[in-house]
Amino acid sequence: MYKIGHILDRYVIRNMLFSYVVIFAVFVGLRIVVDLFTQIDEFTESMLPAGQVVQNMLSYYAYHLFQYYQEFAGPIVVFAALFTLFRIRRANETVVLLSSGISLHRLLWPVVLVGILLNALLIVNQELVIPRIADKLVRKQENAAGDMIMSVELQNDQSNTLLLGGLDVSQATMTEAFLIRRDDLGRMTSLQYSPQASWDGKAWRMDQADSLQILSAGQTPQVSKTDVFYPTDLSPRELSLRNSSTYLKFQSTSRLVAMSQQDYIRRRMGPTLEMEKHFRFTNPVINVIILLLAAPLIVSREPKSVFLQMVKGLAVIVGAFGLAFAAQQLGAEKPLLAAWLPVFMFGPLAVLVLDSVKT
């Protein structure tokens, strides 16, 4: 039985972790540099002092570092494994292993195990870290400090009611707030407006709001002043999240499952929600499968150019991740098929490639 702890294991793991850190720094560093150079005017458009602008930049990218890691975590692990095996093969260390009677499969085991553990970090980041800082991740560059008023579009809540206005998340207030109540058939029953609304932790309060009651046909609508206390799950933080196009990506899987069981959410974002939910389960699996697909190409004992094998490995990685990304983008109609198709495509192929390694 394979047991980790052998000198070979420690050597391979140390090299792979080093490659992982270097490639992580390169990928995420480039992502930050490109974003900064293309969006730097967004940070400075508020005409804040230079010190405040720098502080906003540091705060913005400190939180988004976790998002960028989530975007690149899968490819980073595969590239780290590939470059680790490339260095070992280039130094002809595989010849020493084979001369000692050590199988090339034995060389791949620590790479695969470390790859699985590093992919587990992706799950931890997605499920525990990102949902806690999701409200920071949806902020635009000009609102890095979170103190600007953002325009909120119409949003449904559990009572099939709509709420909109100018939202200040830091102060838990809303300007130009409208509350539209509907009956079970979706017909509007009342419209309430207030220039200011405040959140008390459980409900929105609108003092002396203008209230228009929609009556039956032939009856005159009734206008009055009333204090509104409206309990809802649309907190300032939730409103800021739902106002973002990346709302679902920042939710935990358990939250996605709970949302898929709520009719009003399923009607609004059903296919997108289902696709995001299924990809949460398949993405880590796809990452490991691509690792198993690319790594054996490097450790082949056949006397081929190691650079040619490296190019083939890189081509396999780019192609596999490209197909998986394309399936995700085209999966609105059949989210279940789009999420699992890469697994069924690459899984058997990875087994065949791994079995073809001559040891």
Steps between C-alpha positions, in 0.01 A plus 500: 500500500619852422611695807607860483819601679765344277797719402368502144163624624651783701716602205208505254265675743757768584557570130130506423418741784781728383361494145152560637606814688693639201219435249242638744702821532534528121133432417347712774764771466429537128128505571540785746739697278272474196194601702684790664628643172160475331296626795733745675288796388206349692696523825589865443175640355373603846794744535603359837842571657781278369533320833131410502518378139792269584316373807191428289711312247663286767164427662337416166768255386547348845141375485506417130811290549269222620281538190801489268628192679163335442518581130849357452524233772434206265746597224763601759501149652528332158776733379690451828486123454606527138801721570604281795506190280666697221794593725535142622491362146734764361760415767474133394393405851240264355790292362635460853157397627452241228853365557411459867191300409258779597190524284411828333156459652676526836627842393149613405334403830630791715420743216141377483455500879634853536282606206191365676591675827562830324166468324346455844625853580289620207193349667585657837547839334169472313291372788642683802698807394331652194142500640622697805656775288252491211375854568859627459546309174196654326626854556629685198843663503361848559313371806785298652435657842131404483371847592335599171130478421428230244195479277290193579279341239167332568548196723256229604476370853314207653172694507520566125554868576737738323733755654726754334688822566846646564676275751767600751623169642735653757218707655228237441276761338322545170402821322206530264365168627202333334312203637263322262271243658340228291240233558542126439422547131770764457257794478608824663291585807686804632790734431686668784769764466733679737804721433679310779484144633713338770584139587462393863653155466180317407282742304495819296339804667342782301362783714197687370523333161260593220276196455284435195245220540394331175132412525264305278398625156275803516623610845715805562854418623556610862804715585613538861800550729610198701797360690630189328669214683590236246677177613694342215810302414617787279753649741739771376773237459267263312379780274856597410577137416190442288570818309819339366515272196745275692262452793478121472877447477545647846247272672584176680371174355261452791359846431457416130312183590273697736439763232407235243218392733344847508249554221547874455877463460471194275262687268741793472834322456414130463739380222790716619448385859487132401812530288697671778385239751608204285835655407581531871514119512669440165771769495731336759449164328583651159817656643623162631407323175695753292795448734481124439468566128802731464752368755569160334601678178808638676628187677495270199814283487515518122802695365307798373584867535402613847409841360270339244330306778466821700336672204259208464417519870435873481283450192296236682453730800394799292269290284336319791443815705380678186240232431387502863466880488306481172262245653442734793425794272262300279323314779198725555265266313622172654700584816526142622648378171735799472637443851561126472593467132871591557519235774366228269720622213831531681456240776534183286768670288707576812479136609622385158790747497602407854486130414711556187803616698774240459650433839 
